[in-house]
Amino acid sequence: MENENPICILKLKIMEILIQIEEFTCFLGCMYLFSRLNLKWWWFPVLLLVPDLSMAGYAINTNVGAVLYNIVHFKGTGVAIALFGLGKNNRNFMLAGIMLLAHSTMDRAIDAGLKYADGFWHTSLNSDLLF
């Protein structure tokens, strides 16, 4: 870190922890919304992993990979799809939006952010600390 002041480092760590708690809280909210759809619970962990299929774009190149990944992992995408489903009374769209949002908040809670086009590990959240 540029500033080695222990107080500054502590403040940054506290902020990181608060953001992770906030994201985990949103994840729990998604679990609640999923429960309101009255589906079998085994669907939740299965569908939770589906958004990571967007990483297949990296097989083409890093630009395509980052764009595809970011569209799927942008929390606004999940919210918009869920609200569209709610407005149309369409459970499939509600489910898709809830699962996209759940996956995105789970990723943010573990410090995995949106991707830059120069490489998979260059993210908006310093996820290089994980690997």
N, C-alpha and C positions, 0 to 999 in steps of 0.2 A: 504494500500500500504506500501511496505517496506520503501521506501524513502518518507518522509512526507514534503520534500522541496516543497513549493508552486510553484516555477518555474518549477521544474521537473514534478509536477502534471499537470500544465498548458500545458507543451510541450506534455505530453502524451495525454491529452484531444484533443489538436489541431491535433495530428496525428490520433487519432481515428475518428475525424470529417472528416479529409481529406480522409481517407480510405472509410468512408461511402459515401462521395460525389463521389469518384471514382467508387464505386460499383453501385451507383444510375445512374451515367453516362453510365456505361456499360448496365444497365437495359434499359435505354432510347434507346441505340443502338439496343438492342434486339427488342424493340417495333418498331423501324424503319425497321429492317430486316423483322419482321412479316408483316409490312404493304406492303412490296415489294412482298409478296406471294399472295396478293389480296384475302385474306379470309375475311369473315365477322368479325368485331371487337369483337363481343360477344364471339368468340372462345378464344380470348386472356385470359380473366380472368378465363374461365373454364379450359383451358389447363395449365394455370399457377399453378394450385393447384395439378395437377396430380402427379408430382414428390414426393409429400408428402405421396403418397400411399406406398412408400418404407419403411415408418415407421412400416409397418406390420411385418417386420422382427423381431421387438422387441417382438412380440408375441411368437416367438420361444425362443430366449434368447438375451442378450445384445451383444454378439459377432456377431451373425448373423445380428441383427438389425443394428449395427454400420457399418459392412461391406457393407450391401445392401444400407443403407442410404448414405454412403460415395461414393459408386460407382455412384449413381444417382446424388448426389449433388456436385461431383467433376467437376469443370468448364471445365476441359480438356475433360471430357466425352461428354459434350454438343458441344464443339468446334469440336471434332473429328467426331461426328455424323453429324453435320451440314456440315462440309467439305466433308465428304463422300457423302452426298446427293448432294452437289454442283457438285462434280466430276462426279457423276452418273446421274446428272440432274433429281434427284428424290425429288420432293417437300415434300413428306412425311418425308423423313429423314432430309431434311433441316428444316422442321417445328419442328420435334422432338428435333433436336439439339438446335434450337433457343429457344424453350420453356424450355429445361433443363438449358441452360445458363441463361435465364431470371430469372428462379426460383432461381438458385444458387446465382446470383448477388443480387436479392431481399433479400434473406436470409442473405447474408453477410452485406448488407446495414443496416439491423436491428440487426446486431451483433450475428447472429446465424451461427455458423461455423460447420465444420465437427466434427463428434462425436468420442469420445474415447470409447473403449469397456467396460469400467467400469460403464457406465450409460448414459442415454439419455441427461442429462443436463450438462455433462462434455464435453465441446466443445473446439475447437481450438481458440475461440474468447472471452472467458470470458462472455458467454451469461448468466451466473448466475446472472449478474447484472440486467437482465431484469425480473427475476422471484423471 
